[in-house]
Amino acid sequence: MRGLVQRVREAWVTAAEDRDAPRDEVGRIGAGLAVLVGVTHEDDVAAAHRLADKLYHLRVMDDGAGGMNLSCADTGGELLVVSQFTLYADTRKGRRPSFVDAARPEVAEPLVDEVVARLRQHGATVATGRFRTHMEVHLVGDGPVTLLLEV
């Protein structure tokens, strides 16, 4: 399981059934982390819990003295979690990415939901995208701070 994490001042996601349909805002957060989550075939609930725990306790939030010493757990930072199967793209050959390492939606969706549920168990404020829709993710980066987590 992978998480592409960006520290943000705010972030939101809109979704529509297809690219040209009217869009609805489906999730919005203030300061915290915007996280694109990719799921592969070997992932399970334990991996989802490890990713959620790592996200919640990841020390990348500003400590007020110019350091990244605090976590969302420390600051009350919010999290926007959006499924992103393309994080498992294989681009080593040719010009068209292969997505064979990405889990199918029926496998990935419950595991992304498990990440969200675990974050909420920790007490985090979490917003999400909407599976199987065309989404636009908007964010105001803070730093910028961008990390790729793998569990």
URQUILIN-V417232 format. One line per field, one symbol per residue. ss: DSSP state (h for helix, s for strand, l for the rest). Layout:
BEGIN
ss: ???
END
This chain:
BEGIN
ss: lssssssssssssssslllllllssssssllssssssslsllllhhhhhhhhhhhhhlllsslllllssslhhhhllsssssslhhhhlslllllllslllsllhhhhhhhhhhhhhhhhhllllssslllllsssssssssssssssssl
END
